[in-house]
Amino acid sequence: MPELSAFDVVLSSQLFTSFLGNFVSAIIVLIATLVSSRLMKSWITRLGFKYEQFDDTLFVFLSKAAQVVILVVGGTFVLNSFGVQTTSIIALLGAAGLAVGLALQGTLSNFAAGIMLIIFRPFKCGDYIAFSTQSGTVKEITIFTTELTTSENVQVIVPNGQVWGAPITNYSTFNTRRMDLTFRVSYNTNLSVAETLLQGLVDAEARIHKDPAPMINISNLNQSSVDFIVRIWCNSSDLLTLRFDMNRKVKDALDLKGIEIPFPTTKIINTKG
C-alpha cells in the first residue's frame, strides 16, 4: 500500500475539516430553521386569535405559509452548505409553479378573492347577503368558497371569485332598516279618514320606531286608485314579520271602515248599434 505524502495528508485533513464544518453548519441551520418556522407559525396564529377584528382563517393560512417559506429558505442554505447548486433547483421549482398556476387559474382566482374577502370583510358569518342571483345567510367563509343557507334552508356553496366579483348587498350591516308600504284606496274614499286610520295603526305598533318619525302621504294617483305610502323604521330583525302584520292589519281596518281597496278595471264602450 503506497504511503501518503505530507501534501496528501494535509489536503485530506483540510477536506475533512471543511466537510465537518459544513456538516455542523448545516445541522445548526436545520435546527434553527425548524425552531424559527414553528415559532413564526405559533406567533402569527396567536396574533390572529388575539384581535377579534381580524379573521382567524386568514391568520391560520398565513402562519402555514410563513412556515413553508422559512423551511424552503433554510433547506436552500443547507444544500448550499454541502456545495449543491440550488440555482437550477430554484429555476425548476419556478417553472413548475408557473405551470401549476396556469393550470389552476380559476382556483387561484378563488383563492385571491377569498383573501380579499377575509381581509376587507364586506360580510361575516351570520349576515344575510345577496349578490348576482344568490342570497342567503352566510354560514362559513373559507379560502376558496363561501357557504350560504337560503331562506328555504338550502345549502349553497359559491366560489369566492363569483362573490368578490359581484356587487354585494349586506342586509345585516345596520341594526335598523327603513320599510316602505303602499296601500291603495278608491277615488271616492275620504282621504283624511284613510290617513287617520293608517296613522292610528302606525302609532299602535310598538315595533315601529318613533325616531325617525313615520311618514304617511299620498305617493301616486293611479288610473283606479289613490296610493298611500307608509314609510317607517324598525329593527332589522323585525322587518319581515312587521311587513306581514301591517299588511294584514291595514286590510282588516279598511274593511271595518268600509273603505274600498280597488283593482284595475276595463270599461268597454260599444259604439255600434
Secondary structure, 3 states (H helix, E strand, C coil): CCCCCHHHHHHHHHHHHHHHHHHHHHHHHHHHHHHHHHHHHHHHHHHHHHCCCCCHHHHHHHHHHHHHHHHHHHHHHHHHHCCCCCHHHHHHHHHHHHHHHHHCHHHHHHHHHHHHHHHHCCCCCCCEEEECCEEEEEEEECCCEEEEECCCCCEEEEEHHHHHCCCEEECCCCCEEEEEEEEEECCCCCHHHHHHHHHHHHHHCCCECCCCCCEEEEEEECCCCEEEEEEEEEEHHHHHHHHHHHHHHHHHHHHHHCCCCCCCCCCCCCCCC
